[in-house]
């Protein structure tokens, strides 16, 4: 199978890798922004706001971990 031929399994796998990589990058950026906001306003925001931001940050951490695991699994299974 030639990876340069459109429509081949290898090309599809590489497209999937690109999709998974973009999903991970997006999740990691969301986590980074949430943590940056927490750091910037730590000690100045109301407790309720802090707890909401903390929950959001934890959700983004889990999302980025899932996205990275999916990317790593794809790479291991498809070798691309």
Buried (B, 14 or more C-beta within 10 A) or exposed (E): EEEEEEEEEBBEBBEBBEEBBEBBEBBBEBBEEBBEBBEEEEEEBEEEEBEEBEEBBEBBBEBBBEBBEBBEEBBEEBEB
